[in-house]
Amino acid sequence: MWKVLVILCMVGHDCTAFQQSPMQFYETYEECLIVAHQKRDLLIMRYAEHGYYITESKAVCEQQPVT
């Protein structure tokens, strides 16, 4: 199982890691990465609308152990 992690760095702020809430898990890395990129793009757009300048962004997926 895979979970989405988006990291945004903004001018004047520390880098921040975002996870989906509620947490969602994906069966494949590819499926997760598609969602991660969509979430990253949405976050960048929303923060830019509020005047934040994004200096760096990263959309990744972390593998979670199946219990």
Buried (B, 14 or more C-beta within 10 A) or exposed (E): BBBBBBBBBBEEEEEEEBEBEEEEBBEEEEEBBBBBBEBBEEBBEEBEEEEBEBEEBEBBBEEEEEE
